[in-house]
Structure formats: C-alpha cells, structure tokens
Amino acid sequence: MNTLSRRSFQIATAAALLGLSAPVLSLDAPKERPVLTVTGKLGVSNTPSGGVRLDMKMIEALPQHSFTTRTPWYDKPIKFTGPLLSDVLKLVKAQGQTIGATAINDYRITIPASDASQHGVIMARLIDDQPIPVREKGPLFIVYPFDTSATLRSSVYYERSIWQLKALDIQ
C-alpha cells in the first residue's frame, strides 16, 4: 500500500470509528499548475487536507458548453465557453447549499448552489474561443446567461459573476 493509500485508509478508518464521513481520495492530482481549489463539504478529494485542486486540463476534460450573451463588462455580445458550474460541483460531489467564490484579488461572493443548475451557469475558460488571460478576467470566470432572462440582468447576478476565479468553498 503506497503512502497516499495508507493515509486515505487511516483517515477513512478513523472517521468510521468516530461516526464521521470523510472525503474519499478518488480524483487524480493535477499534473499541471492548479488553477482552481475547491474546499468545504465535498464527497471526494485529491489532497491530504480533503480539498480538490484542479488544473486547466482537468477543467477542459469536463463537458464544455457555450453561450453568447451581453454583459455589463463588454460593449458587444461575448461567447463564453467552459464547463457548467453544476458539472464542477458534481465532479467534487459538493454537498452544500452555498458556494463561496474567491477571486485572485480576494474579492469574495456567495452564490446559492441552486443557481448552478437553475440558470445554466458556466465556469468560462474561453471568451470568443480564446483562453482568458488574467488581465482580461481569466483564467476562469463564472458567467450567467444574462440574455435568457430579464431576472438575470440585475446587480444580484452581475455580482455573482466573479472573474479571475481561484477558489470555491462549498458550505
């Protein structure tokens, strides 16, 4: 048994003895520099601390979706592409009701987890089919399909559209 497997077994055994559930180490570790860290109430992990770290290749491996929408940040409709936020939550087996999203500059916003499935929110990695540079709101940008509903065209949802995303905390 390798060290990581032995540690996972020890954590799971201790948790079972205490009547607790611990995340199962079942996701591969990132092979490249991680671009997103997910913590909190998760059913899986790929770190000894119980969180999940994802590199861009792992995010690209999820089903990709696109929509074109107008936003307050661009002067024309923009095509956004990336995995659905709901697919990211499924990947980590998220078990909470809220998502604390944090940007590179430490801006933080709370997003109801229900928004992910209710509104078809994308965690964009491409704008107009190009990777998003950090200086242009990248590398990851949570975006709502604003043009699909007048309800989404409000400050509530604009504020939840966090760019330069670096971390999600599921509670």
VMD Tcl script that draws the C-alpha trace (Angstrom):
set ca {
  {0.00 0.00 0.00}
  {1.55 3.33 -1.01}
  {1.78 6.24 1.42}
  {-1.24 8.11 0.00}
  {-3.41 4.98 0.00}
  {-2.31 4.13 3.55}
  {-3.10 7.70 4.68}
  {-6.51 7.56 2.95}
  {-7.24 4.24 4.66}
  {-6.21 5.65 8.04}
  {-8.41 8.74 7.59}
  {-11.40 6.67 6.45}
  {-10.94 4.18 9.31}
  {-10.65 6.92 11.94}
  {-13.70 8.70 10.52}
  {-15.73 5.47 10.53}
  {-14.78 4.77 14.14}
  {-15.88 8.29 15.10}
  {-19.07 8.05 13.07}
  {-17.92 10.77 10.67}
  {-17.74 10.77 6.91}
  {-14.52 11.81 5.27}
  {-13.98 12.72 1.63}
  {-12.67 9.82 -0.41}
  {-9.42 10.44 -2.26}
  {-10.68 9.42 -5.67}
  {-9.75 12.22 -8.04}
  {-6.36 12.29 -9.69}
  {-4.00 15.00 -8.54}
  {-3.38 17.80 -11.03}
  {-0.42 17.21 -13.33}
  {0.00 20.90 -14.14}
  {-0.26 24.08 -12.06}
  {-3.65 24.14 -10.32}
  {-5.95 26.99 -11.35}
  {-8.86 26.22 -9.01}
  {-9.08 24.99 -5.42}
  {-12.36 23.62 -4.07}
  {-12.86 23.14 -0.32}
  {-15.69 22.58 2.13}
  {-18.40 19.94 2.04}
  {-17.08 17.61 -0.65}
  {-17.53 13.90 -1.23}
  {-14.12 13.43 -2.87}
  {-10.69 14.99 -2.66}
  {-7.27 14.85 -4.25}
  {-5.32 16.50 -1.44}
  {-4.41 15.21 2.02}
  {-6.36 18.12 3.57}
  {-9.60 16.98 1.95}
  {-9.90 19.62 -0.77}
  {-9.74 19.37 -4.54}
  {-7.19 21.11 -6.75}
  {-7.89 21.29 -10.49}
  {-5.56 22.22 -13.31}
  {-6.82 23.56 -16.64}
  {-6.59 20.15 -18.33}
  {-8.91 18.67 -15.68}
  {-11.38 21.52 -16.29}
  {-11.09 21.04 -20.06}
  {-11.89 17.32 -19.61}
  {-15.37 18.16 -18.29}
  {-18.17 18.55 -20.87}
  {-17.86 22.01 -22.41}
  {-20.79 24.33 -23.06}
  {-21.07 27.72 -24.73}
  {-23.47 30.61 -24.84}
  {-23.30 34.12 -26.21}
  {-24.63 36.90 -24.00}
  {-24.41 40.61 -23.42}
  {-22.72 41.70 -20.19}
  {-22.06 44.99 -18.43}
  {-18.30 44.48 -18.94}
  {-18.13 44.27 -22.73}
  {-19.60 46.51 -25.42}
  {-20.88 43.62 -27.57}
  {-22.26 40.11 -27.00}
  {-19.50 37.68 -25.98}
  {-19.28 33.91 -26.42}
  {-18.32 32.15 -23.17}
  {-17.18 28.51 -23.11}
  {-16.41 26.17 -20.25}
  {-17.96 23.51 -18.07}
  {-21.28 24.10 -16.41}
  {-20.76 25.09 -12.80}
  {-23.14 22.23 -11.94}
  {-20.71 19.76 -13.59}
  {-17.85 21.11 -11.49}
  {-20.00 20.67 -8.36}
  {-20.84 17.09 -9.42}
  {-17.16 16.32 -10.02}
  {-16.28 17.20 -6.42}
  {-19.55 15.72 -5.08}
  {-20.44 19.05 -3.49}
  {-22.78 18.63 -0.53}
  {-23.57 22.19 0.47}
  {-26.16 24.87 -0.21}
  {-23.83 27.81 -0.86}
  {-20.67 28.45 -2.82}
  {-18.14 30.95 -1.52}
  {-16.30 32.07 -4.64}
  {-12.96 33.89 -4.32}
  {-11.02 35.79 -6.99}
  {-7.28 36.26 -7.35}
  {-7.60 39.73 -5.75}
  {-9.50 38.14 -2.81}
  {-12.89 39.54 -3.89}
  {-15.44 37.11 -2.46}
  {-19.08 36.49 -3.23}
  {-21.59 33.91 -2.04}
  {-23.56 32.08 -4.72}
  {-26.51 29.81 -3.94}
  {-25.59 26.31 -5.16}
  {-29.05 26.11 -6.74}
  {-28.02 28.83 -9.25}
  {-25.70 26.35 -10.94}
  {-28.47 24.06 -12.17}
  {-31.33 26.57 -12.22}
  {-29.62 29.06 -14.54}
  {-27.08 27.04 -16.56}
  {-24.14 28.99 -15.15}
  {-20.80 28.42 -16.90}
  {-17.33 28.47 -15.39}
  {-15.86 30.04 -18.52}
  {-12.31 29.29 -19.56}
  {-12.68 30.76 -23.06}
  {-14.01 34.07 -24.34}
  {-14.80 34.08 -28.06}
  {-12.97 30.72 -28.32}
  {-9.73 32.06 -26.80}
  {-8.22 31.33 -23.35}
  {-8.90 34.18 -20.95}
  {-5.72 35.94 -19.80}
  {-5.60 37.08 -16.17}
  {-5.57 40.73 -17.25}
  {-8.82 40.09 -19.19}
  {-10.74 38.49 -16.27}
  {-9.24 34.98 -16.53}
  {-8.28 32.30 -16.37}
  {-11.74 31.35 -15.02}
  {-14.90 33.46 -14.99}
  {-18.29 32.42 -13.58}
  {-20.90 33.76 -16.01}
  {-24.68 33.64 -16.08}
  {-26.55 33.53 -19.43}
  {-27.90 37.05 -18.91}
  {-29.78 37.21 -22.22}
  {-32.00 34.22 -21.34}
  {-33.98 36.03 -18.63}
  {-34.66 39.61 -17.59}
  {-34.30 38.43 -13.97}
  {-30.62 37.66 -14.58}
  {-29.93 41.18 -15.84}
  {-29.63 42.66 -12.35}
  {-26.87 43.62 -9.94}
  {-27.54 40.44 -7.90}
  {-26.42 38.17 -10.75}
  {-23.81 40.54 -12.13}
  {-22.11 40.50 -8.70}
  {-22.17 36.68 -8.64}
  {-20.33 36.61 -11.98}
  {-16.89 36.52 -10.46}
  {-13.86 36.73 -12.72}
  {-10.25 35.72 -12.02}
  {-11.78 32.87 -10.01}
  {-9.26 30.96 -7.89}
  {-11.30 29.12 -5.24}
  {-14.70 27.71 -4.36}
  {-15.74 26.86 -0.78}
  {-18.85 24.69 -0.57}
  {-20.94 25.15 2.60}
}
mol new
graphics top color blue
foreach p $ca { graphics top sphere $p radius 0.5 }
foreach p [lrange $ca 0 end-1] q [lrange $ca 1 end] { graphics top cylinder $p $q radius 0.2 }
display resetview
